[in-house]
Amino acid sequence: MSIQTHATLKLLSIQTHATLKLLSIQTHATLKLLSIRTHATLKLLSIHTHATLKLLSVQTHATLKLLSICTHATLKLLSIRTHATLKLLSICTHATLKLLSICTHATLKLLSVQTHATLKLLSICTHATLKLSTHTTSHTYQSHAVAHKSRDKALRSGLEQTWPAALLALSLTCRRDGESSPVALKEAG
């Protein structure tokens, strides 16, 4: 009985050891397979990720390159348009100033001619007026001189005729008023 039990336990021990050994081999194989699959999956995922990032980098670089080219072209076009606009503005300003200068010069020239003509006409009119005034004054002076000469002549003639009678009447008047004859005669003279 003891030999059978020992044999049975020995067989059971061998079977258990074999089962555990097989289980260990199967577990190791499963883990090895799982590790290989995980590594392959991670490798494939890394390749896909790297390819995706590479593609994304290429697309980003191409997009930035295209954006840089478009920006440069836009700025170049803007610079050309700005330069053309400023050039046109400069030409228009220069033409306007030139036209303004010509108009101003023509206006000043016309004003100078008109002023000169006005002053010339004023000088002629003033000269004519002065000449006419001088002639009129001379004529008037001559007329007055003739009139004064005629009046003086008539007055001298009248005095020569009336002087003795007037002197006698004045003398009598002065004596009657009590004044001295020489003073009265002197004042009358």
CYANA upper distance limits for C-alpha pairs under 8 A (distance plus 0.5 A):
  1 MET  CA      5 THR  CA      6.57
  2 SER  CA      6 HIS  CA      6.42
  3 ILE  CA      7 ALA  CA      6.44
  4 GLN  CA      8 THR  CA      6.35
  5 THR  CA      9 LEU  CA      6.45
  6 HIS  CA     10 LYS  CA      6.40
  7 ALA  CA     11 LEU  CA      6.49
  8 THR  CA     12 LEU  CA      6.44
  9 LEU  CA     13 SER  CA      6.36
 10 LYS  CA     14 ILE  CA      6.62
 11 LEU  CA     15 GLN  CA      6.54
 12 LEU  CA     16 THR  CA      6.46
 13 SER  CA     17 HIS  CA      6.48
 14 ILE  CA     18 ALA  CA      6.49
 15 GLN  CA     19 THR  CA      6.42
 16 THR  CA     20 LEU  CA      6.49
 17 HIS  CA     21 LYS  CA      6.37
 18 ALA  CA     22 LEU  CA      6.48
 19 THR  CA     23 LEU  CA      6.43
 20 LEU  CA     24 SER  CA      6.33
 21 LYS  CA     25 ILE  CA      6.59
 22 LEU  CA     26 GLN  CA      6.51
 23 LEU  CA     27 THR  CA      6.42
 24 SER  CA     28 HIS  CA      6.45
 25 ILE  CA     29 ALA  CA      6.48
 26 GLN  CA     30 THR  CA      6.44
 27 THR  CA     31 LEU  CA      6.49
 28 HIS  CA     32 LYS  CA      6.38
 29 ALA  CA     33 LEU  CA      6.49
 30 THR  CA     34 LEU  CA      6.45
 31 LEU  CA     35 SER  CA      6.38
 32 LYS  CA     36 ILE  CA      6.61
 33 LEU  CA     37 ARG  CA      6.54
 34 LEU  CA     38 THR  CA      6.44
 35 SER  CA     39 HIS  CA      6.43
 36 ILE  CA     40 ALA  CA      6.48
 37 ARG  CA     41 THR  CA      6.43
 38 THR  CA     42 LEU  CA      6.48
 39 HIS  CA     43 LYS  CA      6.38
 40 ALA  CA     44 LEU  CA      6.46
 41 THR  CA     45 LEU  CA      6.42
 42 LEU  CA     46 SER  CA      6.38
 43 LYS  CA     47 ILE  CA      6.60
 44 LEU  CA     48 HIS  CA      6.54
 45 LEU  CA     49 THR  CA      6.41
 46 SER  CA     50 HIS  CA      6.39
 47 ILE  CA     51 ALA  CA      6.45
 48 HIS  CA     52 THR  CA      6.43
 49 THR  CA     53 LEU  CA      6.49
 50 HIS  CA     54 LYS  CA      6.39
 51 ALA  CA     55 LEU  CA      6.49
 52 THR  CA     56 LEU  CA      6.45
 53 LEU  CA     57 SER  CA      6.41
 54 LYS  CA     58 VAL  CA      6.62
 55 LEU  CA     59 GLN  CA      6.52
 56 LEU  CA     60 THR  CA      6.42
 57 SER  CA     61 HIS  CA      6.46
 58 VAL  CA     62 ALA  CA      6.51
 59 GLN  CA     63 THR  CA      6.46
 60 THR  CA     64 LEU  CA      6.51
 61 HIS  CA     65 LYS  CA      6.41
 62 ALA  CA     66 LEU  CA      6.49
 63 THR  CA     67 LEU  CA      6.46
 64 LEU  CA     68 SER  CA      6.44
 65 LYS  CA     69 ILE  CA      6.64
 66 LEU  CA     70 CYS  CA      6.55
 67 LEU  CA     71 THR  CA      6.46
 68 SER  CA     72 HIS  CA      6.46
 69 ILE  CA     73 ALA  CA      6.51
 70 CYS  CA     74 THR  CA      6.47
 71 THR  CA     75 LEU  CA      6.54
 72 HIS  CA     76 LYS  CA      6.44
 73 ALA  CA     77 LEU  CA      6.52
 74 THR  CA     78 LEU  CA      6.48
 75 LEU  CA     79 SER  CA      6.40
 76 LYS  CA     80 ILE  CA      6.63
 77 LEU  CA     81 ARG  CA      6.56
 78 LEU  CA     82 THR  CA      6.43
 79 SER  CA     83 HIS  CA      6.46
 80 ILE  CA     84 ALA  CA      6.51
 81 ARG  CA     85 THR  CA      6.45
 82 THR  CA     86 LEU  CA      6.53
 83 HIS  CA     87 LYS  CA      6.45
 84 ALA  CA     88 LEU  CA      6.53
 85 THR  CA     89 LEU  CA      6.48
 86 LEU  CA     90 SER  CA      6.45
 87 LYS  CA     91 ILE  CA      6.66
 88 LEU  CA     92 CYS  CA      6.55
 89 LEU  CA     93 THR  CA      6.44
 90 SER  CA     94 HIS  CA      6.50
 91 ILE  CA     95 ALA  CA      6.54
 92 CYS  CA     96 THR  CA      6.48
 93 THR  CA     97 LEU  CA      6.56
 94 HIS  CA     98 LYS  CA      6.48
 95 ALA  CA     99 LEU  CA      6.52
 96 THR  CA    100 LEU  CA      6.45
 97 LEU  CA    101 SER  CA      6.43
 98 LYS  CA    102 ILE  CA      6.66
 99 LEU  CA    103 CYS  CA      6.55
100 LEU  CA    104 THR  CA      6.42
101 SER  CA    105 HIS  CA      6.48
102 ILE  CA    106 ALA  CA      6.53
103 CYS  CA    107 THR  CA      6.45
104 THR  CA    108 LEU  CA      6.52
105 HIS  CA    109 LYS  CA      6.43
106 ALA  CA    110 LEU  CA      6.51
107 THR  CA    111 LEU  CA      6.46
108 LEU  CA    112 SER  CA      6.39
109 LYS  CA    113 VAL  CA      6.66
110 LEU  CA    114 GLN  CA      6.51
111 LEU  CA    115 THR  CA      6.40
112 SER  CA    116 HIS  CA      6.45
113 VAL  CA    117 ALA  CA      6.52
114 GLN  CA    118 THR  CA      6.45
115 THR  CA    119 LEU  CA      6.48
116 HIS  CA    120 LYS  CA      6.44
117 ALA  CA    121 LEU  CA      6.49
118 THR  CA    122 LEU  CA      6.44
119 LEU  CA    123 SER  CA      6.41
120 LYS  CA    124 ILE  CA      6.66
121 LEU  CA    125 CYS  CA      6.56
122 LEU  CA    126 THR  CA      6.39
123 SER  CA    127 HIS  CA      6.42
124 ILE  CA    128 ALA  CA      6.51
125 CYS  CA    129 THR  CA      6.42
126 THR  CA    130 LEU  CA      6.48
127 HIS  CA    131 LYS  CA      6.47
128 ALA  CA    132 LEU  CA      6.47
129 THR  CA    133 SER  CA      6.39
130 LEU  CA    134 THR  CA      6.36
131 LYS  CA    135 HIS  CA      6.57
132 LEU  CA    136 THR  CA      6.49
133 SER  CA    137 THR  CA      6.38
134 THR  CA    138 SER  CA      6.45
135 HIS  CA    139 HIS  CA      6.49
136 THR  CA    140 THR  CA      6.41
137 THR  CA    141 TYR  CA      6.36
138 SER  CA    142 GLN  CA      6.53
139 HIS  CA    143 SER  CA      6.62
140 THR  CA    144 HIS  CA      6.51
141 TYR  CA    145 ALA  CA      6.43
142 GLN  CA    146 VAL  CA      6.61
143 SER  CA    147 ALA  CA      6.59
144 HIS  CA    148 HIS  CA      6.39
145 ALA  CA    149 LYS  CA      6.44
146 VAL  CA    150 SER  CA      6.63
147 ALA  CA    151 ARG  CA      6.54
148 HIS  CA    152 ASP  CA      6.35
149 LYS  CA    153 LYS  CA      6.53
150 SER  CA    154 ALA  CA      6.64
151 ARG  CA    155 LEU  CA      6.43
152 ASP  CA    156 ARG  CA      6.39
153 LYS  CA    157 SER  CA      6.61
154 ALA  CA    158 GLY  CA      6.60
155 LEU  CA    159 LEU  CA      6.50
156 ARG  CA    160 GLU  CA      6.62
157 SER  CA    161 GLN  CA      6.98
158 GLY  CA    162 THR  CA      6.59
159 LEU  CA    163 TRP  CA      5.75
162 THR  CA    166 ALA  CA      6.67
163 TRP  CA    167 LEU  CA      6.41
164 PRO  CA    168 LEU  CA      6.67
165 ALA  CA    169 ALA  CA      6.73
166 ALA  CA    170 LEU  CA      6.61
167 LEU  CA    171 SER  CA      6.62
168 LEU  CA    172 LEU  CA      6.76
169 ALA  CA    173 THR  CA      6.70
170 LEU  CA    174 CYS  CA      6.67
170 LEU  CA    184 ALA  CA      8.46
170 LEU  CA    185 LEU  CA      8.30
170 LEU  CA    188 ALA  CA      8.50
171 SER  CA    175 ARG  CA      6.84
171 SER  CA    181 SER  CA      6.88
171 SER  CA    184 ALA  CA      8.02
171 SER  CA    185 LEU  CA      7.66
172 LEU  CA    176 ARG  CA      6.73
173 THR  CA    177 ASP  CA      6.85
174 CYS  CA    178 GLY  CA      6.85
174 CYS  CA    179 GLU  CA      5.79
174 CYS  CA    180 SER  CA      7.39
174 CYS  CA    181 SER  CA      6.78
174 CYS  CA    184 ALA  CA      6.96
175 ARG  CA    179 GLU  CA      6.36
175 ARG  CA    180 SER  CA      7.31
175 ARG  CA    181 SER  CA      7.11
179 GLU  CA    183 VAL  CA      8.14
179 GLU  CA    184 ALA  CA      7.47
180 SER  CA    184 ALA  CA      6.90
181 SER  CA    185 LEU  CA      6.36
182 PRO  CA    186 LYS  CA      6.45
183 VAL  CA    187 GLU  CA      6.51
184 ALA  CA    188 ALA  CA      6.37
185 LEU  CA    189 GLY  CA      6.34
